[in-house]
Amino acid sequence: MKLYNTKFYHRDLSWLRFNHRVLQEAADHRNPLYERIKFLAIFSSNLDEFFRVRVSDIRQIKKIEKPLRKKLITKPNKVLKEIKIQVDQLQEAFGAIFKDGIIPDLKKQDIHLIDYHDFSEEQEAIATTYFEDTLKPKIDLKNTYHDNSDTIFIENEASYLTTMSGETLHLVKIPDDEPRFFTFPSENGHHYITFIDDILKFGLAKIHPDDEVRYYALKISRDAELYIEDEFSGNLMKKIKESLPKRDKGQPTRVLIDKRMPESFQTLLKRALDVYNIDLVLGGRHHNFKDFFSFPNPSKNEGLTFKPLPQLAHPVLSKTKNIFKTIAAKDQLLHFPYQSFEPVIDLVETAAQDPTVTTIKMTMYRLASESRLNTAIAQAAKNGKKVIIFIEVKARFDEKNNIKWGTIFKENGAQVIYSYADIKVHSKVLYIEREEDNVSKSYAYISTGNFNEKTAKLYADYGLMTANKKITKDLNKVFMVLEGITIVPKTKRLLVSPYTTRQALERLINQEIEHAKAGKDAFIILKMNSLQDHELIEKLYEASNAGVNVRLIVRGMCSLVAGIKNQSENIYITSILDRFLEHGRVYIFGNDGDEQMYIGSADWMTRNLNHRIEVLTPILDKDIHQTLRELIEIQLSDTVKARVIDAEQQNNYVESSEEKIRAQYATYDYFLKNE
């Protein structure tokens, strides 16, 4: 199957090309060894979610009647087959990187990842003790399947060892409450690590010393969708809460097996699990490589990881004695993780205690399990302030934390509004009202990232603090919609999905088209996570054909097919992957010399434009506009970690004979100079 037609690259196949870029980072020797190992873990974790979410969606589409199906996706069976081909290729590359790259490089550092065949006598004794005392009591040796008996259940994302004797399948779940890796005592400067899988194999072999038993790795990913039959009646939050336990029991979407598993074994396994060939994905001897996030470093060699880049203090907000006065005097831009998230926490903590603050309103999408910011919100409500929190319970895989904190906020006196049917609230916004000299003054914080201290250290995001009435007045209108006071937010400056964002973006593109046709300099610069919406892609094609210079930075999935004559020859796309996750959205339009710039939560995906509450804010402060422009120029100039997203999405690195620019490091230096 061709990965793209002349206009649109398939979104899910493009996502796999994004994960290929992650795999490139694991192979890139410019990254320290243990960071390359982490990229293997990220790749594995990404692929798990892909099968649990995207593949399950495609399979659900197969159940829809053909006339409607054609409007959603073409030929889902062919897509699933192509996904299998691509994933098998990626798994093969993954195995080669691990075996031929990571393992030898670990040995160069005197770190040896060994299997049970390599155990010395002393290590065998240690392994035996660990197996008998710790692992054996936690495993079930009676978990079997006999041919033609009832199917067996495999836990979602758990690692198993499986073997076959005659027509009987034996399954041993690898304990998930023990560290995945076991470190033996060092010997003469050499360090030895093994998977606990191998200690299990070693111990199981001693239980059956007369049998020639070979155990193979097995893992299942299950459908992660919460199938709520009716979102429009009853308590949606309660329905989601009740559905959460069912998630780990969904239909299998991937059965990851050791590629050495014999066909006869595979046949029996398929019957045991009630799955088919299309479900099988070939992997290596060990699965769940996301456990490599915690791969031990017994050498204590600091050179095996990235050198620390301590978060920098904000040059203005870190020094202020009155954060509200500072924001009122001038808009403030924050850029995580280069700068600290502390000013955002400080803003909420100050608001919680400030007697002149009367109202706090926030939207929350992914909440941390423990959080100073969340605690401050609860305290604000407890202090008698009007606190209105909109919590998106349908934030996949974070539902539990979101429900937990919603309960805490409510118990402390906050008004908590949960998910609406058929729409997500994905915006990341904060609104504060304060009585100043007997006049109510409003403050706003609008961000591209979540109110989450943990991710603020890993995700590259922008946040704007402002008291500009043109912004704050609009933002309050957004909250009036969320509170059910009004139906449509009649905003003048903010772009709000699903109400005005699409129309405004089309107008801005049309504006550049008209400038180009008039012979004026016309350009569009867009930075986002994902680009999928066909209507806006068509508009970018129209702009390209009119002579508009279109420059895109797209981190993840991209359905636009670039560099095609008479379609997209004026469109150039790069993608940056490095130590931080690029998460910010910045949209710039030339506007005949008077640039218009927006930042916010919305990617150019149909779901973000039509089915989510999103907020994009214009950048009205000239200094912040200039700062963001300079930061985007750094990213456009990356010649180290940028890949070209061409028509076939080959992920070739940008080539340049000029100065090597690594955008994330150059960005850190930019803020370091201005600290």
C-alpha positions as CSV (number, residue, x, y, z in Angstrom):
1,M,0.0,0.0,0.0
2,K,1.2,3.5,-0.9
3,L,1.7,5.5,2.3
4,Y,0.1,8.6,0.8
5,N,-2.0,9.7,-2.0
6,T,-1.2,12.8,-3.9
7,K,-2.8,15.0,-1.3
8,F,-2.9,13.4,2.1
9,Y,-0.5,11.1,4.0
10,H,-2.5,8.6,6.1
11,R,-2.5,10.0,9.7
12,D,-1.7,6.7,11.4
13,L,1.0,5.7,9.0
14,S,2.4,9.2,9.5
15,W,2.4,8.7,13.2
16,L,4.5,5.6,12.8
17,R,7.0,7.8,10.9
18,F,7.1,10.0,13.9
19,N,7.9,7.0,16.1
20,H,10.6,6.2,13.6
21,R,12.1,9.6,14.4
22,V,12.1,8.6,18.1
23,L,14.0,5.4,17.1
24,Q,16.5,7.6,15.2
25,E,17.3,9.2,18.5
26,A,18.0,5.8,20.0
27,A,20.5,5.2,17.2
28,D,22.1,8.7,17.3
29,H,25.5,8.5,19.0
30,R,25.4,12.2,19.6
31,N,23.1,11.4,22.5
32,P,24.6,9.9,25.6
33,L,24.2,6.1,25.9
34,Y,21.6,6.1,28.7
35,E,19.5,8.7,26.8
36,R,19.5,6.5,23.8
37,I,18.2,3.7,26.0
38,K,15.5,6.1,27.2
39,F,14.5,6.7,23.6
40,L,14.0,3.0,23.1
41,A,11.7,3.2,26.2
42,I,9.8,6.1,24.6
43,F,9.4,4.3,21.3
44,S,8.1,1.2,23.1
45,S,5.7,3.3,25.3
46,N,4.5,5.2,22.2
47,L,3.8,2.0,20.3
48,D,1.8,0.6,23.2
49,E,-0.5,3.6,23.2
50,F,-0.7,3.5,19.4
51,F,-2.2,0.0,19.4
52,R,-4.4,0.7,22.4
53,V,-5.9,3.8,20.8
54,R,-5.4,4.2,17.1
55,V,-5.5,0.6,16.0
56,S,-8.6,0.0,18.2
57,D,-10.3,3.0,16.4
58,I,-9.6,1.5,13.0
59,R,-11.0,-1.8,14.1
60,Q,-14.2,-0.1,15.3
61,I,-14.5,1.6,12.0
62,K,-14.6,-1.9,10.3
63,K,-17.9,-2.5,12.1
64,I,-19.6,0.5,10.5
65,E,-21.7,0.1,7.4
66,K,-19.7,0.8,4.2
67,P,-21.4,4.0,3.1
68,L,-20.6,5.8,6.3
69,R,-17.2,4.1,6.7
70,K,-16.1,5.6,3.4
71,K,-16.6,9.1,4.9
72,L,-14.3,8.2,7.8
73,I,-11.5,6.1,6.4
74,T,-10.8,4.1,3.3
75,K,-10.3,0.4,3.4
76,P,-9.4,-0.2,7.1
77,N,-8.2,-3.8,6.4
78,K,-5.5,-2.4,4.0
79,V,-4.6,0.2,6.6
80,L,-4.2,-2.5,9.3
81,K,-2.1,-4.6,7.0
82,E,0.2,-1.7,6.2
83,I,0.4,-0.8,9.9
84,K,1.5,-4.4,10.5
85,I,4.2,-4.2,7.8
86,Q,5.5,-0.8,9.1
87,V,5.5,-2.0,12.7
88,D,7.3,-5.2,11.9
89,Q,10.0,-3.1,10.1
90,L,10.3,-0.7,13.0
91,Q,10.5,-3.7,15.5
92,E,13.3,-5.1,13.3
93,A,15.2,-1.8,13.4
94,F,14.5,-1.6,17.1
95,G,16.1,-5.0,17.7
96,A,19.1,-4.1,15.6
97,I,19.7,-0.9,17.4
98,F,19.5,-2.7,20.8
99,K,21.6,-5.7,19.8
100,D,24.2,-4.1,17.6
101,G,24.3,-0.6,19.2
102,I,23.2,-0.4,22.8
103,I,24.6,-3.8,24.0
104,P,28.1,-3.3,22.6
105,D,28.2,0.3,23.8
106,L,27.2,-0.8,27.3
107,K,30.1,-3.3,27.3
108,K,32.5,-0.5,26.4
109,Q,31.4,1.1,29.7
110,D,32.0,-2.3,31.5
111,I,28.2,-2.7,31.9
112,H,27.1,-6.2,30.7
113,L,23.4,-7.0,30.1
114,I,23.5,-10.8,30.3
115,D,21.0,-13.6,30.0
116,Y,20.8,-16.7,32.2
117,H,23.1,-18.7,29.9
118,D,25.9,-16.2,30.8
119,F,25.5,-16.5,34.6
120,S,28.7,-17.4,36.5
121,E,28.5,-19.9,39.3
122,E,28.3,-17.1,41.8
123,Q,25.6,-15.3,39.8
124,E,23.7,-18.6,39.5
125,A,23.7,-18.9,43.3
126,I,22.4,-15.3,43.7
127,A,19.8,-15.9,41.0
128,T,18.6,-19.1,42.7
129,T,18.1,-17.3,46.0
130,Y,16.3,-14.4,44.4
131,F,14.1,-16.8,42.4
132,E,13.2,-19.0,45.4
133,D,12.7,-16.2,47.9
134,T,11.2,-13.4,45.8
135,L,9.9,-14.5,42.4
136,K,8.6,-18.0,42.9
137,P,6.0,-17.1,45.5
138,K,4.6,-14.5,43.1
139,I,4.1,-16.7,40.0
140,D,1.3,-19.1,39.1
141,L,2.7,-22.3,37.6
142,K,-0.9,-23.6,37.0
143,N,-1.8,-21.0,34.4
144,T,-2.3,-23.2,31.3
145,Y,-4.4,-23.6,28.2
146,H,-5.3,-27.0,26.7
147,D,-6.2,-27.2,23.0
148,N,-9.9,-26.5,22.4
149,S,-10.6,-25.5,26.0
150,D,-11.9,-22.0,26.9
151,T,-9.7,-19.1,25.9
152,I,-7.4,-17.6,28.4
153,F,-7.1,-14.0,29.6
154,I,-3.8,-12.1,29.4
155,E,-3.5,-8.9,31.4
156,N,-3.1,-5.7,29.5
157,E,0.6,-4.5,28.9
158,A,1.9,-7.2,31.3
159,S,4.9,-9.3,30.4
160,Y,4.6,-13.0,30.2
161,L,6.8,-16.0,29.5
162,T,5.1,-18.8,27.7
163,T,6.0,-22.3,26.6
164,M,4.3,-25.3,25.1
165,S,4.3,-29.0,25.9
166,G,2.3,-31.2,23.6
167,E,-1.0,-29.4,23.1
168,T,-0.8,-27.5,26.4
169,L,0.3,-23.8,26.7
170,H,1.9,-22.7,29.9
171,L,2.0,-19.0,30.9
172,V,4.0,-17.3,33.6
173,K,3.4,-13.7,34.3
174,I,6.5,-11.7,35.1
175,P,5.9,-10.0,38.5
176,D,5.2,-6.3,37.9
177,D,5.8,-5.3,41.6
178,E,9.5,-6.1,41.3
179,P,12.2,-4.1,39.4
180,R,12.4,-5.3,35.9
181,F,16.2,-5.4,36.1
182,F,18.4,-7.2,38.6
183,T,22.0,-6.0,39.3
184,F,24.6,-8.5,40.4
185,P,27.5,-7.5,42.5
186,S,30.3,-5.9,40.5
187,E,33.4,-7.9,39.7
188,N,36.8,-6.2,39.1
189,G,35.2,-3.0,37.7
190,H,32.7,-4.9,35.6
191,H,28.9,-4.5,36.2
192,Y,26.4,-7.2,35.4
193,I,22.6,-6.7,34.9
194,T,20.0,-9.1,33.8
195,F,16.2,-9.0,33.2
196,I,14.2,-10.7,35.9
197,D,12.7,-12.6,32.9
198,D,16.1,-14.4,32.7
199,I,16.1,-15.2,36.4
200,L,12.6,-16.6,36.0
201,K,13.8,-18.7,33.0
202,F,16.8,-19.9,35.0
203,G,14.6,-20.8,38.0
204,L,11.9,-22.5,35.9
205,A,14.6,-24.6,34.1
206,K,15.7,-25.9,37.5
207,I,12.1,-26.9,38.3
208,H,12.0,-29.0,35.1
209,P,15.7,-30.1,34.8
210,D,14.9,-33.1,32.5
211,D,12.8,-31.1,30.0
212,E,14.1,-29.1,27.1
213,V,11.8,-26.2,27.7
214,R,12.1,-22.9,25.9
215,Y,10.2,-19.9,27.1
216,Y,9.1,-17.1,24.8
217,A,8.2,-13.5,25.6
218,L,4.5,-12.5,25.2
219,K,2.6,-9.3,25.7
220,I,-0.9,-8.0,24.8
221,S,-2.1,-4.5,24.2
222,R,-5.8,-4.0,24.7
223,D,-8.4,-1.5,23.4
224,A,-8.1,1.6,25.7
225,E,-11.3,3.3,24.6
226,L,-14.0,3.8,27.3
227,Y,-17.1,2.9,25.4
228,I,-19.8,5.1,26.9
229,E,-23.0,4.2,25.1
230,D,-24.8,7.5,25.9
231,E,-22.8,10.6,26.8
232,F,-25.8,12.8,26.6
233,S,-27.8,11.5,29.6
234,G,-27.0,10.9,33.2
235,N,-23.8,11.7,35.0
236,L,-21.0,11.4,32.4
237,M,-18.2,11.6,35.0
238,K,-19.8,8.8,37.0
239,K,-20.1,6.7,33.8
240,I,-16.4,7.3,33.0
241,K,-15.4,6.4,36.5
242,E,-17.4,3.2,36.3
243,S,-15.9,2.3,32.9
244,L,-12.2,2.7,33.9
245,P,-11.8,-0.8,35.4
246,K,-13.1,-2.2,32.0
247,R,-10.2,-0.6,30.1
248,D,-7.7,-3.3,30.9
249,K,-10.1,-5.9,29.7
250,G,-10.8,-4.6,26.2
251,Q,-10.3,-6.5,23.0
252,P,-6.6,-7.3,22.1
253,T,-5.2,-4.9,19.5
254,R,-1.7,-6.3,19.5
255,V,-0.1,-9.6,20.5
256,L,3.6,-9.0,20.7
257,I,5.6,-12.3,20.5
258,D,9.2,-13.4,20.3
259,K,9.9,-13.8,16.6
260,R,11.6,-17.1,17.2
261,M,8.4,-18.7,18.4
262,P,7.6,-21.7,16.1
263,E,4.6,-21.6,13.9
264,S,2.9,-24.5,15.6
265,F,3.3,-22.6,18.9
266,Q,1.8,-19.5,17.3
267,T,-1.2,-21.5,16.0
268,L,-1.9,-22.7,19.5
269,L,-1.4,-19.3,21.0
270,K,-3.9,-17.7,18.5
271,R,-6.5,-20.3,19.5
272,A,-5.8,-19.7,23.2
273,L,-6.2,-15.9,22.9
274,D,-8.8,-15.9,20.2
275,V,-6.8,-13.7,17.9
276,Y,-5.6,-13.8,14.3
277,N,-2.4,-13.3,12.2
278,I,-3.1,-9.6,11.8
279,D,-2.9,-9.3,15.6
280,L,0.6,-10.8,15.9
281,V,3.6,-8.5,16.0
282,L,7.1,-9.9,15.9
283,G,9.4,-8.7,18.6
284,G,12.6,-9.8,20.4
285,R,13.3,-12.0,23.5
286,H,12.1,-9.3,25.9
287,H,9.1,-7.0,25.8
288,N,7.9,-4.0,27.7
289,F,11.0,-2.0,26.8
290,K,9.3,1.0,28.5
291,D,10.8,-0.4,31.6
292,F,14.2,0.9,30.3
293,F,13.2,4.2,31.7
294,S,14.5,2.8,35.0
295,F,17.5,0.9,33.6
296,P,20.2,0.9,36.4
297,N,23.5,2.6,36.0
298,P,25.8,0.8,38.4
299,S,28.9,2.6,37.0
300,K,27.7,6.0,38.3
301,N,29.2,7.5,35.1
302,E,27.5,10.9,34.8
303,G,28.7,11.1,31.2
304,L,26.1,8.4,30.2
305,T,23.2,10.9,30.5
306,F,22.5,14.4,29.3
307,K,24.4,17.1,31.2
308,P,21.9,18.9,33.4
309,L,20.1,22.0,32.1
310,P,18.7,23.5,35.3
311,Q,15.5,25.4,34.8
312,L,16.3,29.1,34.7
313,A,14.6,31.7,36.8
314,H,12.3,34.1,34.8
315,P,14.1,37.4,34.5
316,V,11.1,39.4,35.7
317,L,8.6,37.2,37.5
318,S,11.3,35.6,39.7
319,K,12.2,39.0,41.2
320,T,8.8,40.5,41.6
321,K,7.3,41.1,45.0
322,N,3.8,41.6,43.6
323,I,3.1,39.3,40.7
324,F,-0.2,41.0,39.9
325,K,1.4,44.4,39.7
326,T,4.1,43.0,37.4
327,I,1.6,41.4,35.0
328,A,-0.6,44.5,35.1
329,A,2.4,46.6,34.0
330,K,3.4,44.3,31.1
331,D,2.6,41.0,29.6
332,Q,5.0,38.2,30.6
333,L,6.0,35.2,28.5
334,L,7.2,31.9,30.0
335,H,8.9,29.1,28.1
336,F,9.2,25.7,29.7
337,P,11.2,23.7,30.5
338,Y,14.0,26.2,29.9
339,Q,12.4,28.5,32.4
340,S,10.9,27.4,35.7
341,F,7.2,26.7,36.1
342,E,7.4,28.4,39.5
343,P,5.8,31.7,38.4
344,V,2.6,29.8,37.4
345,I,2.5,28.1,40.9
346,D,3.3,31.5,42.5
347,L,0.4,33.1,40.6
348,V,-2.1,30.5,41.9
349,E,-0.7,30.4,45.4
350,T,-0.7,34.2,45.7
351,A,-4.3,34.3,44.3
352,A,-5.3,31.7,46.9
353,Q,-4.1,33.8,49.8
354,D,-4.6,37.4,48.4
355,P,-7.7,38.9,50.2
356,T,-8.4,41.1,47.2
357,V,-8.7,38.1,44.8
358,T,-12.4,37.3,44.5
359,T,-12.6,34.7,41.6
360,I,-10.4,32.0,40.1
361,K,-11.5,30.0,37.0
362,M,-9.4,27.3,35.4
363,T,-9.6,24.5,32.8
364,M,-7.6,21.4,33.7
365,Y,-6.8,18.6,31.3
366,R,-4.0,16.5,32.7
367,L,-3.5,16.8,36.4
368,A,-0.4,15.6,38.3
369,S,-1.0,13.0,41.1
370,E,0.6,15.4,43.6
371,S,0.8,19.1,43.0
372,R,1.4,22.4,44.8
373,L,-0.7,24.1,42.2
374,N,-3.7,21.8,42.8
375,T,-3.3,22.2,46.5
376,A,-3.3,26.0,46.1
377,I,-6.6,25.8,44.2
378,A,-8.2,23.7,46.9
379,Q,-6.9,26.3,49.5
380,A,-8.4,29.2,47.5
381,A,-11.8,27.5,47.6
382,K,-11.4,26.8,51.3
383,N,-10.5,30.5,51.9
384,G,-13.9,31.4,50.5
385,K,-13.0,32.6,47.0
386,K,-15.3,31.8,44.1
387,V,-13.4,29.0,42.4
388,I,-14.7,27.4,39.3
389,I,-12.7,24.5,37.8
390,F,-13.5,22.7,34.6
391,I,-12.0,19.3,34.6
392,E,-11.8,17.2,31.4
393,V,-12.4,13.7,32.7
394,K,-11.9,12.3,29.2
395,A,-8.2,13.1,29.1
396,R,-7.1,9.5,28.2
397,F,-5.0,7.7,30.8
398,D,-5.3,10.7,33.2
399,E,-9.0,10.2,34.1
400,K,-8.2,8.8,37.6
401,N,-6.1,11.7,38.7
402,N,-8.6,14.2,37.2
403,I,-11.5,12.6,39.1
404,K,-9.4,12.5,42.3
405,W,-8.6,16.2,42.3
406,G,-12.1,17.1,41.2
407,T,-13.3,15.5,44.4
408,I,-10.8,17.3,46.5
409,F,-11.6,20.7,44.9
410,K,-15.3,20.1,45.5
411,E,-14.8,19.0,49.1
412,N,-13.0,22.3,49.7
413,G,-15.9,24.4,48.3
414,A,-15.0,24.8,44.6
415,Q,-17.5,24.6,41.8
416,V,-16.3,21.7,39.7
417,I,-17.6,21.2,36.2
418,Y,-16.8,17.9,34.5
419,S,-16.7,16.8,30.8
420,Y,-19.4,17.7,28.4
421,A,-20.9,15.0,26.1
422,D,-19.3,14.7,22.7
423,I,-16.7,17.4,23.3
424,K,-13.4,17.8,25.1
425,V,-12.1,20.9,26.8
426,H,-8.4,20.9,25.8
427,S,-7.6,24.6,26.5
428,K,-5.1,25.4,29.2
429,V,-6.4,28.7,30.6
430,L,-6.6,30.5,33.9
431,Y,-8.7,33.6,34.8
432,I,-8.5,35.7,38.0
433,E,-10.5,38.6,39.2
434,R,-9.2,41.0,41.8
435,E,-10.6,44.0,43.5
436,E,-8.2,46.9,43.1
437,D,-9.2,50.4,44.4
438,N,-12.8,49.3,44.4
439,V,-12.6,48.3,40.7
440,S,-12.6,44.7,39.5
441,K,-9.4,43.9,37.5
442,S,-8.9,40.7,35.5
443,Y,-5.8,38.6,34.8
444,A,-5.3,35.7,32.4
445,Y,-2.8,32.9,31.8
446,I,-3.1,31.1,28.4
447,S,-0.7,28.3,27.7
448,T,0.1,25.6,25.1
449,G,0.8,23.1,27.9
450,N,-0.9,21.6,31.0
451,F,-1.1,22.9,34.5
452,N,1.3,20.1,35.5
453,E,4.6,20.7,37.3
454,K,6.1,17.4,36.2
455,T,5.5,17.7,32.4
456,A,6.7,21.4,32.6
457,K,10.2,19.9,33.1
458,L,9.9,17.7,30.0
459,Y,7.6,19.5,27.5
460,A,8.6,22.6,25.6
461,D,5.7,24.9,26.0
462,Y,4.8,28.6,26.0
463,G,2.6,30.5,28.5
464,L,1.4,34.1,28.4
465,M,0.4,36.0,31.5
466,T,-1.5,39.2,30.8
467,A,-3.9,41.8,32.2
468,N,-4.7,43.1,28.7
469,K,-8.5,43.8,28.8
470,K,-8.8,42.7,25.2
471,I,-7.7,39.2,26.2
472,T,-9.2,38.9,29.7
473,K,-12.6,40.1,28.6
474,D,-12.6,37.4,25.9
475,L,-11.4,34.7,28.2
476,N,-14.2,35.4,30.7
477,K,-16.6,34.8,27.8
478,V,-15.1,31.4,27.2
479,F,-15.7,30.5,30.9
480,M,-19.2,31.8,30.6
481,V,-19.8,29.1,28.0
482,L,-18.2,26.4,30.1
483,E,-20.4,27.5,33.0
484,G,-23.5,27.2,30.9
485,I,-24.3,30.9,31.1
486,T,-24.0,31.6,27.4
487,I,-24.0,29.3,24.3
488,V,-21.4,31.0,22.1
489,P,-18.4,33.1,23.2
490,K,-18.5,36.3,21.2
491,T,-14.8,36.9,21.4
492,K,-13.0,39.7,19.5
493,R,-9.4,38.7,19.9
494,L,-9.2,35.1,21.1
495,L,-9.7,32.3,18.6
496,V,-12.0,29.7,20.3
497,S,-12.7,26.2,18.9
498,P,-15.2,24.9,17.9
499,Y,-16.6,28.4,17.3
500,T,-14.1,30.7,15.5
501,T,-10.7,29.0,15.1
502,R,-11.3,27.3,11.7
503,Q,-12.8,30.4,10.1
504,A,-10.1,32.7,11.5
505,L,-7.3,30.5,10.3
506,E,-8.9,30.2,6.8
507,R,-9.2,34.0,6.8
508,L,-5.6,34.5,7.7
509,I,-4.5,32.1,5.0
510,N,-6.7,33.8,2.4
511,Q,-5.1,37.1,3.5
512,E,-1.7,35.7,2.6
513,I,-3.0,34.4,-0.7
514,E,-4.3,37.8,-1.6
515,H,-1.0,39.4,-0.7
516,A,0.9,36.9,-2.9
517,K,-1.5,37.5,-5.9
518,A,-0.9,41.3,-5.4
519,G,2.9,40.7,-5.7
520,K,3.6,41.4,-2.0
521,D,5.8,39.3,0.2
522,A,3.5,36.6,1.7
523,F,4.5,33.9,4.2
524,I,3.0,31.6,6.8
525,I,5.1,30.0,9.6
526,L,3.4,27.3,11.7
527,K,4.7,25.3,14.6
528,M,2.5,22.5,15.9
529,N,2.3,19.0,17.2
530,S,0.1,17.5,14.5
531,L,-1.3,18.5,11.1
532,Q,-4.2,16.4,9.9
533,D,-7.3,18.6,9.0
534,H,-7.9,18.1,5.3
535,E,-9.7,21.4,4.8
536,L,-6.8,23.5,6.2
537,I,-4.3,21.4,4.3
538,E,-6.2,22.2,1.1
539,K,-6.0,25.9,2.0
540,L,-2.2,25.6,2.5
541,Y,-2.0,23.9,-0.9
542,E,-3.9,26.9,-2.3
543,A,-1.5,29.3,-0.6
544,S,1.5,27.4,-2.0
545,N,0.1,27.5,-5.5
546,A,-0.5,31.3,-5.1
547,G,3.2,31.8,-4.3
548,V,2.9,32.0,-0.5
549,N,6.0,30.7,1.3
550,V,4.8,28.2,3.8
551,R,7.2,27.0,6.5
552,L,6.1,24.3,8.9
553,I,7.6,22.7,12.1
554,V,5.5,19.6,12.9
555,R,6.7,17.4,15.7
556,G,4.4,14.4,15.2
557,M,1.9,13.2,12.7
558,C,1.6,15.2,9.4
559,S,-0.9,14.5,6.6
560,L,0.2,17.2,4.3
561,V,2.3,15.9,1.4
562,A,5.1,18.5,0.8
563,G,7.2,19.3,-2.2
564,I,4.7,18.2,-4.9
565,K,4.7,20.3,-8.1
566,N,1.6,22.4,-8.6
567,Q,0.4,21.5,-5.2
568,S,2.9,22.0,-2.4
569,E,6.2,23.1,-3.9
570,N,6.3,26.2,-1.8
571,I,5.8,24.2,1.4
572,Y,8.8,23.0,3.5
573,I,8.4,21.0,6.7
574,T,10.8,19.9,9.4
575,S,10.4,18.1,12.6
576,I,12.6,18.5,15.7
577,L,13.1,15.6,18.2
578,D,15.5,16.1,21.0
579,R,15.8,15.8,24.8
580,F,12.6,17.8,25.4
581,L,9.2,17.1,23.8
582,E,8.2,19.9,21.5
583,H,4.7,20.7,22.5
584,G,4.1,24.4,21.8
585,R,1.9,25.8,19.0
586,V,2.8,29.1,17.4
587,Y,1.1,30.4,14.2
588,I,2.5,33.4,12.3
589,F,1.1,35.2,9.3
590,G,3.0,37.8,7.3
591,N,0.1,40.3,7.0
592,D,2.0,42.5,4.6
593,G,4.7,43.4,7.1
594,D,2.5,43.7,10.2
595,E,2.8,40.1,11.4
596,Q,0.0,38.4,13.3
597,M,1.0,35.7,15.8
598,Y,-1.0,33.3,17.9
599,I,-0.1,30.7,20.6
600,G,-2.4,28.2,22.3
601,S,-3.6,24.7,22.8
602,A,-5.0,23.8,19.3
603,D,-3.2,21.7,16.7
604,W,-4.5,21.7,13.1
605,M,-6.5,18.5,13.6
606,T,-10.2,18.2,12.9
607,R,-10.8,17.1,16.5
608,N,-9.1,20.3,17.8
609,L,-11.1,22.5,15.5
610,N,-14.5,20.9,15.6
611,H,-14.8,18.8,18.7
612,R,-12.7,20.5,21.4
613,I,-12.8,23.7,23.4
614,E,-9.5,25.3,22.4
615,V,-8.1,28.8,22.9
616,L,-5.5,30.6,20.8
617,T,-4.4,34.0,21.9
618,P,-2.9,36.7,19.7
619,I,0.5,38.1,20.9
620,L,-0.2,41.8,21.3
621,D,3.0,42.8,23.2
622,K,5.7,43.8,20.8
623,D,8.6,42.6,22.9
624,I,7.0,39.1,23.4
625,H,6.3,39.0,19.7
626,Q,9.9,39.7,19.0
627,T,11.1,37.1,21.5
628,L,8.8,34.4,20.1
629,R,9.9,35.3,16.6
630,E,13.6,34.9,17.6
631,L,12.8,31.5,19.2
632,I,11.0,30.3,16.1
633,E,13.9,31.4,14.0
634,I,16.2,29.3,16.1
635,Q,14.0,26.2,15.5
636,L,13.8,27.0,11.7
637,S,17.6,27.0,11.7
638,D,18.1,23.7,13.4
639,T,20.7,21.6,11.5
640,V,21.4,18.9,14.2
641,K,18.0,17.5,15.3
642,A,15.7,18.6,12.5
643,R,14.4,16.1,10.0
644,V,12.9,16.9,6.6
645,I,9.2,15.8,6.3
646,D,9.2,15.2,2.6
647,A,6.4,13.5,0.5
648,E,7.5,10.0,1.6
649,Q,8.4,11.1,5.1
650,Q,11.8,9.5,5.0
651,N,13.0,11.4,8.0
652,N,16.3,12.5,6.6
653,Y,18.2,14.9,8.8
654,V,18.5,18.5,7.6
655,E,21.9,18.8,5.8
656,S,23.8,22.1,6.0
657,S,27.5,23.0,5.6
658,E,26.9,26.1,7.8
659,E,27.1,26.4,11.5
660,K,25.6,23.5,13.4
661,I,22.6,24.7,15.4
662,R,20.8,22.4,17.9
663,A,17.6,24.4,18.5
664,Q,16.9,23.2,22.1
665,Y,20.4,23.9,23.3
666,A,20.4,27.3,21.4
667,T,17.1,28.1,23.1
668,Y,18.5,27.4,26.5
669,D,21.5,29.6,25.8
670,Y,19.1,32.3,24.6
671,F,17.4,32.4,27.9
672,L,20.6,32.0,29.8
673,K,21.9,35.2,28.3
674,N,18.7,37.0,29.3
675,E,18.3,35.5,32.7
